[in-house]
Amino acid sequence: MKKGLFFGSFNPIHLGHLNIAQYIINELNFDKVVFIVSPQNPFKSENDLWPASKRLELIRLSIENNPNFEVSDIEFHLPKPSYTIQTLEAIEKLNDGNSYSIIMGSDTLANLDKWKNPEKILTYPIFVYRRHSEDVHPFPNHPRITVLDCPILEISATSIRKQLQEGKSVRYQVSDRILNLI
């Protein structure tokens, strides 16, 4: 089975994330997109993150009607902070016969050199979605990186959290299933 690993804090998951995942299924013929929730990203303050269990549940509710989407709590069982390379090694140990690729935003790719063991991460096929139309690919001609031409929805989890703090509606930015829960 061909699976795309979509890593993130998903703080919270929003329609932009779901749109990218569906694009991967439709255009790249992946069997599944697996949302891998990071309980503690090493580049983010723990104070800025909603509880990991809440973020996991919001994803479950957002994707429950799509058989091509899965959510994984694998990083909940690994040391914190969550390092992508450790997660990939844990997935490799499953030896489940699936082929795995990484899905990430162009903003994440731009900082890949700051990650733990980036050279090993670059041995996986990486599919990059642009966060903004003007984003530039920092690894031109890398044979394992493909920049996607998926539609850009200018939605961010940071903006959603700010709007919620201000008492504003985030309808049409998150799935209706989770609107009342957040």
N, C-alpha and C positions, 0 to 999 in steps of 0.2 A: 504494500500500500504506500502511496506517495503522500507524505504529510509535510505541511508547512508549519514550522514552530514560530508562533507569534508571541515573542517575549514582551513583557511590560508590567508596569505598576497598575495600569487600568484603574486610575484613581479619579474618576470612575470610567468604566467602559462607556463609549459613546458611539453614535451612528457613523462617525468617521472610521473607527476601528472596524465596525461591522461591514461597512462599504468596502474597505480594503480586503478584508477576508473573503467576501463574496467575489470580488474581482479575481483574487487568486484562484478560487474554485472555477470560476467561469472561463478565465482566459488562459490559465496555465495547466488546466486539467489535473489539479491536485485532488486527491480523494478526500482529504481532511485538512482543515486548519485547526491547529491546537493552540488555544490561548493559554500561555504559561504565565501564571500570576507570580510576580516577584513580591514576596512579603517585605523585603527590605533591599531596595536598590542601593548599591554603594555610593551612588552619586546624588542621592536624594536624602533630605532630612526626614527622620522617622516622624517628627512632629507634623510634617506636611501630609503624611499618608493616612488615609482612612484605615481602620482595622483590616488586616489581610482577609479575615474570614468574611467580612462584609463585601469586599471587592470581589472575592471568589463567588459569593452568592449572587451578586449583581450580574456577573458574567453568565452564570448558570441560567438565570432567569431570562437574560437577553438572547441567549442562543438556543434555548430549549426546543424550539420548533424547527431548527435547521439541522438535518441529519449529517451535514458536511462539517459541522463545527463541534469541537470538543473543548473542554476546559481541563487543565491539569493543575494539581496542587503539589507537583513533584518538588518544587523549591521549598515548600513548607517543611519538608523532611530532610533538608540539607542545611549545613551551617549558614548562619547569617553574618554579613550581608550575602545576598545572592550573586554569585558570579556565573555568567553564562557558560563558561568553560566547564565548571563543575556540574552544571545541569546537563550539558551535552554528554559528559562522561557518564553520568548516571543513566541517561537514556541509552547510551551505547551498551551499558551493562545489561539492559533488558534483553538485548539480542533477539528482538521480536520480528526480524525480517522486513521491517518497514524501511523505506528510504526517507531521509529527513533533510529539509532545507530550512534556512533561517529567513524570517521575514522581519525587516526593520525599516524604520524611517530614515530619511536622508540626514536628519539631525543626529541620529544615533550613529550612523556610519561615519559622520564627520569626527566623532570622538572615539572611534574604535581603537585608535592607537593608545588610548588611556586605559583600556580594559586589561584584565588579567589574561595573559596568553593570547593576544590578538592573532598571532600567526597561526595558531591552531584553529581558531574560529574561522579564519579565512580558508581553511581546507574544506569547509562545507559550502554548498551552493547558497548564495545569499541573494535574496530578492528585496530590492530597495524601493520603497514608495517615497515620492517627494512630499515633503511637508508643506512646501511653498513652491510656486511655479518657478521662482528664480534660483532654487537650490542647485548647487553645482556638485558633481560627483567627485569626491576627494581621491578616489582610486581609479583614475581612468585606465581603461584597457585591462583591468584585472579579470582574469579568465573565470573566476568563481562568482563575480558580482554582476547582477543584471538589474539595471534601473528600469522600473516599470512606468508605463504611461497610464496609470490609473487616475480616475477623476479625483481631484483634490476637494475635500470638504474642509473649509476653514473652521474647524471645531477643535477646541483643545480642552483637555481635562482641567487645566489650570483656570481657564476662563469659566468653565462650568462651576467649579468650586467657588470662584469669586462671585458669580451671579447668585448662587445659592446663599452665600453669606450676606448678600445685599437684599435677600428676599425676593429675587426675580425668578421668573419662570425659565426653566431649561427645556421646555417642551420643544419637540422637533430637533433636539440635539442628542437626546438619549431615547432608548426604546420606551414605548408606552408601558411595557411590563414593569419597568423599574422606576418610572417617573415618581410615583408616590412613595417609594421606599427611600429615595435619596433626599 
